[in-house]
Amino acid sequence: MKTIVSRLLHSHTQASLQRLYTMALSRNGRLLSTDSNRKNDSFKAEEAEMPDVKSPSVEKLLVLGGNGFVGTHICREALERGLTVSSLSRSGRSSLQDSWADNVVWHQGNLLSPDSLKHKLTGVDSVISCVGGFGSNSHMYKINGTANINAVRAAAEQGVKRFAYLSAADLGFINYILQGYYEGKRATEKELTTKLPYGGVILRPGFIHGTRRVGKMKLPLSIIGAPLEMILQHAKLLTKIPLIGPLFIPPVSVTSVAKVAVTAATDSAFPPGIVDVYSILQHSQ
C-alpha cells in the first residue's frame, strides 16, 4: 500500500514539475518574443527617422567653342550621355536646326576677356575646349594660346575638376609653317598640366574628318579621311621616316574625337596627360 502511495506521489510531483517547467519556457519564450519585437520596432523606427538620400546631381559640362565642327559633335555626345551641357563661343548659339541643339545652353563670350568666362563656370564640373583658329602667327598664338590659357586659369580658380583640351599632333615641318598655331597649342598644354596636373587631358589628333558645314555647304571630309584612317592606323612605322614621317599620322573621325573628349572630361579614371591619335582611336573603340 505504501509503495502504491509513494508511486502516486512521485508521479504527481513529476507532472507538477513538468507543468511548471513548461510554463517557465512559455513565459521565457513570450519574453524573448517580446524583446525581439521591441528590437524590430526600434529598428523600424530608426529606419523611418533616416533622411532620404538624394541621388547625385547631373554632371555639368561646359564646351568652349561648342558651335564649331568638333564642338557640336561633343555637345551632342555629352547630351546623349545625360549630361547638362552649355557652350561658350564668340558667336553664341549654333546655326544647326537639329532638335538636340535646343537642349544646350548657348552663351556668347570672348575668352580673351577672362571676366566674361568666370560666371559661366559656376557649378560646372568639367570643361572641354575646342577653341582654335588660323591666320597670322600673332593671331594664331592669341586664339590657340592666350584664349585657352585664360580658360584654363579661370577653370582652375573656380574649382573645375577636369579639363580636356583639343590640341594637335606634331606634323614635322608643318609646325614651322604654322608656327603661331603650334606655339599657342603647346603653351596651353603647359598651362593645363601646371594648373590641373591630375585632371587635365590633352588630345592630339591629326586630320579630323567628318561632314563639315561651311555656310550652307556640306563638305564630306570622310570620303578621303575614312579610307586613310583605315590604312594608316596600322602603319605606325611610317611616321618614323625623317621629315615626311608625320604626314603618315592617321586621320581620325570627329565622332571618335567627341567620344574620347567627353570621356576624358567626365571620367575620373581616365588618366591625365597627352592622348595621341593612336590612343584616341583605341579609346573610341
C-alpha positions in Angstrom: 0.0 0.0 0.0 2.8 2.4 1.0 4.5 1.5 -2.2 1.4 2.4 -4.3 1.0 5.8 -2.5 4.7 6.6 -2.9 4.5 5.9 -6.6 1.4 8.1 -6.9 3.1 11.0 -5.1 6.2 10.6 -7.2 4.3 10.7 -10.5 2.2 13.7 -9.2 5.4 15.5 -8.3 6.9 14.8 -11.8 3.8 16.0 -13.5 3.7 19.2 -11.4 7.4 19.9 -12.1 6.9 19.3 -15.8 3.9 21.8 -15.9 6.0 24.4 -14.0 8.9 23.9 -16.4 6.6 24.2 -19.5 5.1 27.3 -18.1 8.5 28.8 -17.5 9.6 28.0 -21.0 6.4 29.5 -22.3 6.9 32.7 -20.4 10.5 33.0 -21.4 9.5 32.4 -25.0 7.0 35.2 -24.7 9.6 37.4 -23.1 12.1 36.6 -25.8 9.5 37.2 -28.4 8.5 40.5 -26.9 12.2 41.6 -26.7 12.6 40.7 -30.3 9.5 42.6 -31.4 10.7 45.6 -29.4 14.1 45.4 -31.2 12.4 45.1 -34.6 10.1 48.0 -33.7 13.1 50.1 -32.7 14.9 49.2 -35.9 11.9 50.2 -37.9 11.6 53.4 -36.1 15.3 54.2 -36.8 14.7 53.4 -40.4 11.7 55.7 -40.5 13.7 58.5 -39.0 16.6 58.3 -41.5 16.5 61.1 -44.0 16.0 60.4 -47.7 19.3 60.2 -49.6 19.2 62.3 -52.7 20.6 61.0 -55.9 23.7 62.8 -57.2 23.1 65.8 -59.4 23.7 65.5 -63.2 27.2 66.5 -64.1 27.6 69.9 -65.8 29.9 70.2 -68.8 30.9 73.5 -70.5 32.2 73.2 -74.0 34.3 76.1 -75.3 33.8 76.6 -79.0 30.8 74.3 -78.8 29.2 75.6 -82.0 32.1 74.6 -84.3 32.8 71.4 -86.3 34.2 69.4 -83.4 32.3 71.3 -80.7 28.9 70.4 -82.0 29.7 66.7 -82.0 31.0 67.0 -78.5 27.8 68.7 -77.3 25.6 66.1 -78.9 27.7 63.2 -77.5 27.5 64.7 -74.0 23.8 65.1 -74.2 23.4 61.5 -75.2 25.2 60.6 -72.0 22.7 62.5 -69.9 25.0 65.5 -69.1 23.9 69.0 -68.6 25.7 70.9 -71.4 26.4 74.5 -72.0 28.6 76.2 -74.7 30.6 79.4 -74.8 31.8 80.9 -78.1 32.1 84.3 -79.8 29.0 83.8 -81.9 26.8 82.1 -79.3 24.2 79.7 -80.5 24.9 77.1 -83.2 23.3 77.6 -86.6 22.2 74.0 -86.5 18.5 73.4 -86.6 18.7 69.9 -85.1 16.4 69.2 -82.2 19.2 68.3 -79.8 20.7 71.8 -80.1 17.7 73.1 -78.1 19.0 71.2 -75.1 22.3 73.1 -75.0 22.6 76.4 -73.1 24.3 78.6 -75.5 26.5 81.5 -74.2 28.2 84.3 -76.2 31.5 85.5 -74.9 35.2 86.1 -75.6 37.9 84.1 -73.9 40.3 87.0 -74.5 38.2 88.8 -71.8 38.6 86.4 -68.8 35.8 88.1 -66.8 33.2 87.0 -69.3 34.0 83.4 -68.6 34.1 83.2 -64.8 30.4 83.4 -64.1 29.8 80.8 -66.8 31.8 78.3 -64.8 29.6 78.4 -61.8 28.5 74.9 -60.9 30.5 73.4 -63.8 32.2 70.1 -63.1 34.3 69.8 -66.3 35.3 71.8 -69.4 36.3 70.8 -72.9 38.0 73.4 -75.1 37.8 73.2 -78.9 38.9 76.8 -79.4 41.4 77.2 -82.2 42.0 79.1 -85.4 44.3 80.1 -88.2 45.6 83.4 -89.6 48.8 85.3 -88.9 51.2 83.9 -86.4 50.3 86.5 -83.8 46.6 85.8 -84.3 47.1 82.1 -84.1 49.0 82.3 -80.9 46.3 84.6 -79.4 43.5 82.2 -80.3 45.2 78.8 -79.7 47.3 80.1 -76.8 46.2 83.2 -74.9 42.4 82.5 -75.1 42.8 78.9 -74.0 45.3 79.8 -71.2 42.7 82.2 -69.9 40.2 79.5 -69.9 42.4 77.0 -68.0 43.3 79.6 -65.3 39.6 80.6 -64.8 38.6 76.9 -64.6 41.3 76.2 -62.0 40.3 79.2 -59.9 36.6 78.1 -60.0 37.5 74.6 -58.8 36.6 72.7 -62.0 37.6 69.0 -61.6 38.6 68.1 -65.2 39.6 69.9 -68.3 40.0 68.3 -71.8 41.8 70.3 -74.4 41.7 69.7 -78.1 45.3 70.3 -79.3 47.0 68.9 -82.4 49.6 66.3 -83.4 53.1 67.3 -84.4 53.3 67.4 -88.2 57.0 67.9 -88.7 57.9 70.8 -91.0 54.2 72.0 -91.0 54.8 73.0 -87.4 57.2 75.7 -88.7 54.8 76.9 -91.4 52.1 77.3 -88.7 54.4 78.5 -86.0 51.9 80.6 -84.1 49.3 77.9 -84.2 51.6 75.2 -82.6 53.3 77.6 -80.2 49.9 78.6 -78.9 48.8 75.0 -78.6 51.9 73.9 -76.7 51.7 77.0 -74.4 48.1 75.9 -73.5 49.2 72.4 -72.9 51.9 73.5 -70.5 49.5 75.7 -68.6 47.0 72.9 -68.3 49.5 70.4 -66.9 50.6 73.0 -64.4 47.2 74.2 -63.2 45.3 70.8 -63.4 48.0 68.2 -63.2 45.6 65.5 -62.1 42.6 66.5 -64.2 44.0 67.9 -67.4 43.8 65.8 -70.6 45.4 66.8 -73.9 44.0 65.3 -77.1 46.4 65.4 -80.0 44.5 64.3 -83.2 45.9 64.8 -86.7 43.4 65.5 -89.5 39.8 65.2 -88.2 37.3 64.0 -90.8 33.5 64.0 -91.0 30.8 66.1 -92.6 31.8 69.7 -92.1 29.4 72.5 -92.7 30.8 75.7 -94.3 27.9 78.1 -94.6 25.1 76.2 -96.4 27.6 73.8 -97.9 28.4 70.3 -96.5 32.0 69.0 -97.1 32.1 65.2 -96.8 35.7 65.0 -95.5 35.3 61.4 -94.6 35.4 60.4 -98.3 39.2 60.9 -98.0 39.7 60.7 -94.3 38.0 57.3 -93.6 40.0 55.2 -96.1 43.2 56.9 -94.9 42.4 56.2 -91.3 41.7 52.6 -92.0 45.1 52.2 -93.8 47.4 54.4 -91.8 46.3 53.3 -88.3 48.2 50.0 -89.0 51.2 51.7 -90.4 52.7 53.4 -87.4 56.3 52.7 -88.5 55.9 55.1 -91.5 55.7 58.0 -89.0 59.3 57.4 -88.2 60.5 58.3 -91.7 62.6 61.5 -91.4 60.9 64.8 -92.5 57.8 63.3 -94.1 57.0 60.7 -91.4 54.4 62.9 -89.5 52.4 63.1 -92.7 51.5 59.4 -92.2 49.7 60.1 -88.9 46.2 58.6 -89.5 43.2 60.8 -89.7 40.5 60.3 -87.1 36.8 60.8 -87.3 35.1 63.7 -85.5 32.8 61.2 -83.7 35.8 59.4 -82.2 37.3 62.7 -81.0 34.0 63.7 -79.5 33.6 60.3 -77.6 37.1 60.4 -76.2 36.9 64.1 -75.3 33.7 63.6 -73.3 35.1 60.5 -71.5 38.3 62.3 -70.7 36.5 65.3 -69.3 34.0 63.3 -67.2 35.6 60.0 -66.2 37.9 60.4 -63.2 39.6 57.1 -64.1 40.7 58.5 -67.4 44.5 59.2 -67.0 45.6 62.8 -67.3 48.3 63.9 -69.8 48.7 63.6 -73.6 46.4 61.3 -75.7 47.9 60.8 -79.2 45.9 59.8 -82.2 46.5 56.1 -81.7 45.2 56.3 -78.2 42.2 58.3 -79.4 41.4 55.5 -81.9 41.8 52.9 -79.2 39.7 54.7 -76.6 36.9 55.4 -79.1 36.5 51.7 -79.7 
